[in-house]
Amino acid sequence: MSDQPNVNEEPTLETVLSVLEDEYARAILEATRTDPLSANELSDRSDASLSTVCRRLERLEAVSLVRERTRPRADGHHDTVYVATLEEFRLRLEPDGFTFDLRRDEEDVADRLRRLWGDL
């Protein structure tokens, strides 16, 4: 059984905890909270290999804790960069078990336009 949620469904508590327990995933979230960074930049800033960073980015994207963006370069090319969307994770112990809430940044208009433009 995969711990990757379906695109249209919220992740389970187990999936979120599995992602957040990983030190590289947490480091990616911290680094991309203020600055959009590419996978190469994330690898350079950490002791993680590029393949490790890419695997963690896939897991973070699957639970919508990071968002992919395009960063234009002066030479006419572009880079794929990542931005953390997680604002808050709340865990509560209720009489019938644990519940949690994820508060994420909403996609802004510029992100929506870039995504739509990329689909054309």
Contact map, one row per residue, 1 for C-alpha under 8 A:
111000000000000000000000000000000000000000000000000000000000000000000000000000000000000000000000000000000000000000000000
111110000000000000000000000000000000000000000000000000000000000000000000000000000000000000000000000000000000000000000000
111110000000001000000000000000000000000000000000000000000000000000000000000000000000000000000000000000000000000000000000
011111000010001000000000000000000000000000000000000000000010011000000000000000000000000000000000000000000000000000000000
011111101111001000000000000000000000000000000000000000000000011000000000000000000000000000000000000000000000000000000000
000111111110000000000000000000000000000000000000000000000000000000000000000000000000000000000000000000000000000000000000
000011111000000000000000000000000000000000000000000000000000010000000000000000000000000000000000000000000000000000000000
000001111100000000000000000000000000000000000000000000000000000000000000000000000000000000000000000000000000000000000000
000011111110000000000000000000000000000000000000000000000000000000000000000000000000000000000000000000000000000000000000
000011011111000000000000000000000000000000000000000000000000001000000000000000000000000000000000000000000000000000000000
000111001111101100000000000000000000000000000000000000000000001000000000000000000000000000000000000000000000000000000000
000010000111111100000000000000000000000000000000000000000000000000000000000000000000000000000000000000000000000000000000
000000000011111110000000000000000000000000000000000000000000000000000000000000000000000000000000001100000000000000000000
000000000001111111000000000000000000000000000000000000000000000000000000000000000000000000000000000000000000000000000000
001110000011111111100000000000000000000000000000000000000000000000000000000000000000000000000000000000000000000000000000
000000000011111111110000000000000000000000000000000000000000001000000000000000000000000000000000000000000000000000000000
000000000000111111111000000000000000000000000000000000000000000000000000000000000000000000000000000000000000000000000000
000000000000011111111100000000000000000000000000000000000000000000000000000000000000000000000000000000000000000000000000
000000000000001111111100100000000000000000000000000000000011000000000000000000000000000000000000000000000000000000000000
000000000000000111111110110000000000000000000000000000000000000000000000000000000000000000000000000000000000000000000000
000000000000000011111110110000000000000000000000000000000000000000000000000000000000000000000000000000000000000000000000
000000000000000001111111110000000000000000000000000000000000000000000000000000000000000000000000000000000000000000000000
000000000000000000011111111000000000000000000000000000000000000000000000000000000000000000000000000000000000000000000000
000000000000000000000111111100000000000000000001000010010000000000000000000000000000000000000000000000000000000000000000
000000000000000000111111111110000000000000000000000010011001000000000000000000000000000000000000000000000000000000000000
000000000000000000011111111111000000000000000000000000000000000000000000000000000000000000000000000000000000000000000000
000000000000000000000011111111100000000000000100000000000000000000000000000000000000000000000000000000000000000000000000
000000000000000000000001111111110000000001000000000010001000000000000000000000000001000000000000000000000000000000000000
000000000000000000000000111111111000000000000000000000000000000011000000000000000011010000000000000000000000000000000000
000000000000000000000000011111111100000000000000000000000000000000000000000000000001000000000000000000000000000000000000
000000000000000000000000001111111110100001000000000000000000000000000000000000000000000000000000000000000000000000000000
000000000000000000000000000111111111100000000000000000000000000000000000000000000111000000000000000000000000000000000000
000000000000000000000000000011111111000000000000000000000000000000000000000000000011100000000000000000000000000000000000
000000000000000000000000000001111111000000000000000000000000000000000000000000000010000000000000000000000000000000000000
000000000000000000000000000000111111100000000000000000000000000000000000000000000010000000000000000000000000000000000000
000000000000000000000000000000011111110000000000000000000000000000001000000000001110000000000000000000000000000000000000
000000000000000000000000000000110011111011000000000000000000000000000000000000001110000000000000000000000000000000000000
000000000000000000000000000000000001111111000000000000000000000000000000000000111100000000000000000000000000000000000000
000000000000000000000000000000000000111111100000010011000000000000000000000000011100000000000000000000000000000000000000
000000000000000000000000000000000000011111110000010000000000000000000000000000000000000000000000000000000000000000000000
000000000000000000000000000000000000111111111000000000000000000000000000000000000000000000000000000000000000000000000000
000000000000000000000000000100100000111111111100000010000000000000000000000000000000000000000000000000000000000000000000
000000000000000000000000000000000000001111111111110010000000000000000000000000000000000000000000000000000000000000000000
000000000000000000000000000000000000000111111111000000000000000000000000000000000000000000000000000000000000000000000000
000000000000000000000000000000000000000011111110000000000000000000000000000000000000000000000000000000000000000000000000
000000000000000000000000001000000000000001111111000000000000000000000000000000000000000000000000000000000000000000000000
000000000000000000000000000000000000000000111111100000000000000000000000000000000000000000000000000000000000000000000000
000000000000000000000001000000000000000000110111110110000000000000000000000000000000000000000000000000000000000000000000
000000000000000000000000000000000000000000100011111110000000000000000000000000000000000000000000000000000000000000000000
000000000000000000000000000000000000001100100001111111000000000000000000000000000000000000000000000000000000000000000000
000000000000000000000000000000000000000000000000111111100000000000000000000000000000000000000000000000000000000000000000
000000000000000000000000000000000000000000000001111111110000000000000000000000000000000000000000000000000000000000000000
000000000000000000000001100100000000001001100001111111111000000000000000000000000000000000000000000000000000000000000000
000000000000000000000000000000000000001000000000011111111100000000000000000000000000000000000000000000000000000000000000
000000000000000000000000000000000000000000000000001111111110000000000000000000000000000000000000000000000000000000000000
000000000000000000000001100000000000000000000000000111111111000000000000000000000000000000000000000000000000000000000000
000000000000000000000000100100000000000000000000000011111111100001000000000000000000000000000000000000000000000000000000
000000000000000000000000000000000000000000000000000001111111110000000000000000000000000000000000000000000000000000000000
000100000000000000100000000000000000000000000000000000111111111000000000000000000000000000000000000000000000000000000000
000000000000000000100000100000000000000000000000000000011111111111000000000000000000000000000000000000000000000000000000
000000000000000000000000000000000000000000000000000000001111111111100000000000000000000000000000000000000000000000000000
000110100000000000000000000000000000000000000000000000000111111110000000000000000000000000000000000000000000000000000000
000110000110000100000000000000000000000000000000000000000011111110000000000000000000000000000000000000000000000000000000
000000000000000000000000000000000000000000000000000000000001111111100000000000000000100000000000000000000000000000000000
000000000000000000000000000010000000000000000000000000000001111111100000000000000001110000000000000000010000000000000000
000000000000000000000000000010000000000000000000000000001001100111110000000000000111110000000000000000000000000000000000
000000000000000000000000000000000000000000000000000000000000100111111000000000000111100000000000000000000000000000000000
000000000000000000000000000000000000000000000000000000000000000001111100000000011110000000000000000000000000000000000000
000000000000000000000000000000000001000000000000000000000000000000111110000000011110000000000000000000000000001001000000
000000000000000000000000000000000000000000000000000000000000000000011111000001111000000000000000000000000000000001000000
000000000000000000000000000000000000000000000000000000000000000000001111100001111000000000000000000000000000000000000000
000000000000000000000000000000000000000000000000000000000000000000000111110111100000000000000000000000000000000000000000
000000000000000000000000000000000000000000000000000000000000000000000011111111100000000000000000000000000000000000000000
000000000000000000000000000000000000000000000000000000000000000000000001111110000000000000000000000000000000000000000000
000000000000000000000000000000000000000000000000000000000000000000000000111110000000000000000000000000000000000000000000
000000000000000000000000000000000000000000000000000000000000000000000001111111000000000000000000000000000000000000000000
000000000000000000000000000000000000000000000000000000000000000000000001111111100000000000000000000000000000000000000000
000000000000000000000000000000000000000000000000000000000000000000000111100111110000000000000000000000000000000000000000
000000000000000000000000000000000000010000000000000000000000000000000111100011111000000000000000000000000000000000000000
000000000000000000000000000000000000011000000000000000000000000000011110000001111100000000000000000000000000000000000000
000000000000000000000000000000000001111000000000000000000000000000011110000000111110000000000000000000000000000000000000
000000000000000000000000000000010001111000000000000000000000000001111000000000011111000000000000000000000000000000000000
000000000000000000000000000010011111100000000000000000000000000001111000000000001111100000000000000000000000000000000000
000000000000000000000000000111011000000000000000000000000000000011100000000000000111110000000000000000000000000000000000
000000000000000000000000000000001000000000000000000000000000000111100000000000000011111000000000000000011100000000000000
000000000000000000000000000010000000000000000000000000000000000011000000000000000001111110000000000001111000000000000000
000000000000000000000000000000000000000000000000000000000000000000000000000000000000111110000000000001111000000000000000
000000000000000000000000000000000000000000000000000000000000000000000000000000000000011111000000000011110000000000000000
000000000000000000000000000000000000000000000000000000000000000000000000000000000000011111100000000111100000000000000000
000000000000000000000000000000000000000000000000000000000000000000000000000000000000000111110000000111000000000000000000
000000000000000000000000000000000000000000000000000000000000000000000000000000000000000011111000011110000000000000000000
000000000000000000000000000000000000000000000000000000000000000000000000000000000000000001111100011100000000000000000000
000000000000000000000000000000000000000000000000000000000000000000000000000000000000000000111110111000000000000000000000
000000000000000000000000000000000000000000000000000000000000000000000000000000000000000000011111111000000000000000000000
000000000000000000000000000000000000000000000000000000000000000000000000000000000000000000001111100000000000000000000000
000000000000000000000000000000000000000000000000000000000000000000000000000000000000000000000111110000000000000000000000
000000000000000000000000000000000000000000000000000000000000000000000000000000000000000000001111111000000000000000000000
000000000000000000000000000000000000000000000000000000000000000000000000000000000000000000111101111100000000000000000000
000000000000100000000000000000000000000000000000000000000000000000000000000000000000000000111100111110000000000000000000
000000000000100000000000000000000000000000000000000000000000000000000000000000000000000011110000011111000000000000000000
000000000000000000000000000000000000000000000000000000000000000000000000000000000000000111100000001111100000000000000000
000000000000000000000000000000000000000000000000000000000000000000000000000000000000011111000000000111110000000000000000
000000000000000000000000000000000000000000000000000000000000000000000000000000000000011110000000000011111000000000000000
000000000000000000000000000000000000000000000000000000000000000010000000000000000000111100000000000001111100000000000000
000000000000000000000000000000000000000000000000000000000000000000000000000000000000111000000000000000111110000000000000
000000000000000000000000000000000000000000000000000000000000000000000000000000000000100000000000000000011111000000000000
000000000000000000000000000000000000000000000000000000000000000000000000000000000000000000000000000000001111101100000000
000000000000000000000000000000000000000000000000000000000000000000000000000000000000000000000000000000000111111100000000
000000000000000000000000000000000000000000000000000000000000000000000000000000000000000000000000000000000011111110000000
000000000000000000000000000000000000000000000000000000000000000000000000000000000000000000000000000000000001111111000000
000000000000000000000000000000000000000000000000000000000000000000001000000000000000000000000000000000000011111111100000
000000000000000000000000000000000000000000000000000000000000000000000000000000000000000000000000000000000011111111110000
000000000000000000000000000000000000000000000000000000000000000000000000000000000000000000000000000000000000111111111000
000000000000000000000000000000000000000000000000000000000000000000001100000000000000000000000000000000000000011111111100
000000000000000000000000000000000000000000000000000000000000000000000000000000000000000000000000000000000000001111111110
000000000000000000000000000000000000000000000000000000000000000000000000000000000000000000000000000000000000000111111111
000000000000000000000000000000000000000000000000000000000000000000000000000000000000000000000000000000000000000011111111
000000000000000000000000000000000000000000000000000000000000000000000000000000000000000000000000000000000000000001111111
000000000000000000000000000000000000000000000000000000000000000000000000000000000000000000000000000000000000000000111111
000000000000000000000000000000000000000000000000000000000000000000000000000000000000000000000000000000000000000000011111
